[in-house]
């Protein structure tokens, strides 16, 4: 919850800030947090029309997928339905 509160207080969190708070919030070994972030990132990708936000969420989902099978499944699905998500810059 620390990162969500940080983002709510400071809506102008930059790319570095988002990465840092995501890394801190995963808890380095608290795997249930990876599941939570994977679910959020998956839903953001599926429901956002903003490519920059989708790419950010994809990056987070990729990080989670290296630790959790469920996140890996989400990533595989996103790669099928959004095959050009990283190339549309």
Secondary structure, 3 states (H helix, E strand, C coil): CHHHHHHHHCCCCCHHHHHHHHHHHHCCCCHHHHHHHHHHHHHHHHHCCCHHHHHHHHHHHHHHHCCCHHHHHHHHHHHHHCCCCCCCC
